[in-house]
């Protein structure tokens, strides 16, 4: 693993939840093509490290 000093501040994303939430509407759209499109928003979090 590469190390950076100071450590960079990053936005942590819920990767597994993003994948699950991406597939669920796709399956729903295939099963029910006439349903309206819905928007899903997932939260990330800032991980503050030495760069900020």
CORGI-V362956 format. One record per residue. N is the residue number from 1. RES is the residue in one small letter. PHI is phi in radians with two decimals (* if undefined). OMEGA is omega in whole degrees, 0 to 359 (* if undefined). BURIAL is b if it has 16 or more other ideal C-beta (glycine too) atoms within 10 Angstrom, else e. Layout:
N/RES/PHI/OMEGA/BURIAL + N/RES/PHI/OMEGA/BURIAL
This chain:
1/x/*/178/e + 2/x/-1.38/178/e + 3/x/-1.93/178/e + 4/x/-2.11/176/e + 5/x/-2.20/353/e + 6/x/-1.23/179/e + 7/x/-1.02/182/e + 8/x/-1.31/172/e + 9/x/-1.31/184/e + 10/x/-2.36/171/e + 11/x/-1.84/179/e + 12/x/-1.47/182/e + 13/x/-1.99/179/e + 14/x/-1.36/189/e + 15/x/-1.03/181/e + 16/x/-1.10/179/e + 17/x/-1.16/177/e + 18/x/-1.07/179/e + 19/x/-1.09/180/e + 20/x/-1.12/181/e + 21/x/-1.25/176/e + 22/x/-1.34/183/e + 23/x/-1.39/183/e + 24/x/-0.98/179/e + 25/x/-1.12/178/e + 26/x/-1.11/178/e + 27/x/-1.11/178/e + 28/x/-1.11/180/e + 29/x/-1.14/178/e + 30/x/-1.14/182/e + 31/x/-1.27/185/e + 32/x/-2.40/187/e + 33/x/-1.11/182/e + 34/x/-1.52/181/e + 35/x/-1.18/179/e + 36/x/-1.20/178/e + 37/x/-1.24/176/e + 38/x/-2.14/181/e + 39/x/-1.82/178/e + 40/x/-2.09/178/e + 41/x/-2.08/177/e + 42/x/-1.95/182/e + 43/x/-1.65/170/e + 44/x/-1.91/176/e + 45/x/-2.53/178/e + 46/x/-1.40/175/e + 47/x/-1.92/183/e + 48/x/-1.42/177/e + 49/x/-2.20/187/e + 50/x/-1.18/184/e + 51/x/-1.40/180/e + 52/x/-2.30/*/e
